[in-house]
Amino acid sequence: TSLMSLILHNEYPDWDIKGYCYACPCTMSQSLSEGCKDYINTYVVGDDCVPRLSYGSLMELQETMKYFLNESGSSVRSRLLMVTKQYWGLNDSKAKKLASLFRVSKERA
């Protein structure tokens, strides 16, 4: 919708073109999208991932996953411990108790 609105707006400048985009993916540069703000409206609900998906966000996700896999160890338990510890912001003593529950070495806690 956004690209079609842009094309029609440029092709028929006398027409009152309005584009209404719902959760559309990123298809324009920031400068181009700012130039279209008078006739294209985009609506995003909550944390919908499609409108936020871009090459840059995928590269950031890839780097985050590489870091996570490198830091968390090879077992599923140690990875679960790392995610839980980060999500809940556990201090060292609680993380060590959780490590014993998950049967993960306390060095990983």
C-alpha positions as CSV (number, residue, x, y, z in Angstrom):
1,T,0.0,0.0,0.0
2,S,2.8,2.4,0.9
3,L,4.6,1.9,-2.4
4,M,1.4,2.0,-4.5
5,S,0.4,5.3,-2.7
6,L,3.8,6.7,-3.5
7,I,3.6,5.7,-7.2
8,L,0.1,7.0,-7.6
9,H,0.9,10.3,-5.8
10,N,3.8,10.9,-8.2
11,E,2.0,9.7,-11.3
12,Y,-1.2,11.7,-10.6
13,P,-0.3,14.8,-8.6
14,D,-3.8,16.3,-9.1
15,W,-5.5,13.4,-7.3
16,D,-5.9,13.4,-3.6
17,I,-4.2,10.1,-2.9
18,K,-4.2,8.8,0.7
19,G,-2.6,5.5,1.7
20,Y,-3.6,3.7,4.9
21,C,-1.1,0.9,5.8
22,Y,-1.8,-1.6,8.5
23,A,1.3,-3.4,9.9
24,C,3.2,-3.0,6.6
25,P,6.8,-4.1,6.4
26,C,9.6,-1.5,6.0
27,T,9.7,-0.7,2.3
28,M,11.3,2.8,2.2
29,S,14.2,4.7,3.6
30,Q,13.6,7.1,6.5
31,S,14.0,10.2,4.3
32,L,11.6,8.9,1.7
33,S,9.0,7.9,4.4
34,E,9.3,11.4,5.9
35,G,8.5,12.9,2.5
36,C,5.3,10.8,2.3
37,K,4.0,11.6,5.8
38,D,1.3,14.0,4.4
39,Y,-0.5,11.3,2.4
40,I,0.5,7.9,3.8
41,N,-0.6,6.8,7.3
42,T,0.9,3.6,8.9
43,Y,-0.7,1.8,11.8
44,V,1.1,-0.7,14.0
45,V,-0.6,-2.6,16.8
46,G,1.5,-3.4,19.9
47,D,4.8,-5.2,19.3
48,D,4.0,-6.5,15.8
49,C,7.3,-7.7,14.4
50,V,6.5,-7.3,10.7
51,P,6.7,-3.4,10.6
52,R,9.8,-3.5,12.7
53,L,11.6,-6.1,10.6
54,S,14.5,-4.8,8.6
55,Y,18.0,-5.8,7.5
56,G,19.5,-4.0,10.4
57,S,17.1,-5.6,13.0
58,L,17.9,-9.1,11.5
59,M,21.7,-8.4,11.8
60,E,21.3,-7.3,15.4
61,L,19.3,-10.4,16.1
62,Q,22.0,-12.6,14.6
63,E,24.7,-10.9,16.7
64,T,22.6,-11.3,19.8
65,M,22.0,-15.0,19.1
66,K,25.7,-15.5,18.5
67,Y,26.5,-13.9,21.9
68,F,23.8,-15.9,23.6
69,L,25.0,-19.2,22.2
70,N,28.6,-18.4,23.0
71,E,27.9,-17.2,26.6
72,S,25.2,-19.7,27.6
73,G,27.0,-23.0,27.1
74,S,25.9,-26.0,25.1
75,S,23.2,-27.5,27.3
76,V,19.6,-26.6,27.2
77,R,19.6,-26.2,31.0
78,S,22.4,-23.7,31.0
79,R,20.7,-21.7,28.3
80,L,17.4,-21.8,30.2
81,L,19.3,-20.6,33.3
82,M,20.8,-17.7,31.4
83,V,17.5,-16.6,29.9
84,T,15.7,-16.9,33.3
85,K,18.5,-15.0,35.1
86,Q,18.4,-12.2,32.6
87,Y,14.7,-11.9,32.4
88,W,14.1,-11.8,36.1
89,G,17.3,-9.9,36.9
90,L,18.4,-12.4,39.6
91,N,21.3,-11.6,41.9
92,D,24.2,-14.1,42.3
93,S,22.8,-16.0,45.3
94,K,19.4,-16.6,43.6
95,A,21.1,-17.5,40.4
96,K,23.2,-20.1,42.1
97,K,20.1,-21.6,43.8
98,L,18.5,-21.7,40.4
99,A,21.6,-23.3,38.9
100,S,21.4,-26.1,41.4
101,L,17.7,-26.6,40.6
102,F,18.6,-26.8,36.8
103,R,21.6,-29.0,37.6
104,V,23.9,-26.5,35.9
105,S,27.4,-25.8,37.2
106,K,27.5,-22.9,39.6
107,E,30.2,-21.2,37.5
108,R,27.5,-20.6,34.8
109,A,25.3,-19.0,37.4
